Amino acid sequence: MEPEVLIFGGAGLISLLAFTTLILVPAVGSFGRNWERATAVLLSLIVLVALIAVGVALGILVVYYWNDISGLLG
């Protein structure tokens, strides 16, 4: 297996674990009714998807403009 796959896979796993521990568990634990918990899970997942989309968009911009960025750095 390629080292990059292990690095990105590990980072993704750590990020998912952090999201679950720091955002999802407290959001679900804050509510008593099942529909409130389901809504908290749904909204948390929407936030996760939005964060992933912003990260992918920024990554694509960095790759696309890498020549300009590297020219500014040195």
C-alpha positions in Angstrom: 0.0 0.0 0.0 1.2 3.5 -0.9 2.4 5.7 2.0 0.1 8.5 0.8 -2.9 6.3 1.2 -2.0 5.4 4.7 -1.4 9.1 5.6 -4.6 10.4 4.1 -6.6 7.5 5.4 -5.2 8.0 8.9 -5.9 11.7 8.8 -9.5 11.0 7.6 -10.0 8.5 10.4 -8.7 10.8 13.0 -10.8 13.7 11.7 -14.0 11.5 11.7 -13.2 10.3 15.2 -12.7 13.9 16.3 -16.0 15.0 14.7 -17.9 12.2 16.3 -16.4 12.8 19.7 -16.4 16.6 19.8 -19.5 17.5 17.8 -21.9 14.5 17.2 -21.9 13.0 20.7 -22.5 16.3 22.6 -25.2 17.3 20.1 -27.1 14.0 20.5 -26.7 14.0 24.2 -28.1 17.5 24.6 -31.6 16.4 23.5 -34.1 14.0 25.1 -36.7 13.3 22.4 -35.8 11.0 19.6 -36.9 13.4 16.9 -34.6 16.1 18.4 -31.7 13.6 18.5 -32.3 12.6 14.8 -32.4 16.3 13.8 -29.2 16.9 15.7 -27.5 14.0 13.9 -28.8 15.3 10.5 -27.7 18.9 11.1 -24.3 17.6 12.3 -23.9 15.6 9.2 -24.8 18.6 7.0 -22.1 20.6 8.8 -19.6 17.7 8.2 -20.4 17.7 4.5 -20.1 21.4 4.3 -16.7 21.3 6.0 -15.5 18.6 3.6 -16.7 20.5 0.6 -14.8 23.7 1.7 -11.7 21.6 2.3 -11.9 20.0 -1.1 -12.6 23.3 -2.8 -9.6 24.9 -1.1 -7.4 21.9 -2.1 -8.5 22.2 -5.7 -7.7 25.9 -5.7 -4.2 25.3 -4.2 -3.5 22.6 -6.8 -4.8 24.8 -9.7 -2.9 27.9 -8.7 0.2 26.1 -7.4 2.6 27.8 -9.9 1.4 31.2 -8.8 1.6 30.3 -5.1 5.1 28.8 -5.4 6.2 31.9 -7.3 5.2 34.1 -4.4 7.0 32.0 -1.9 10.4 32.0 -3.5 
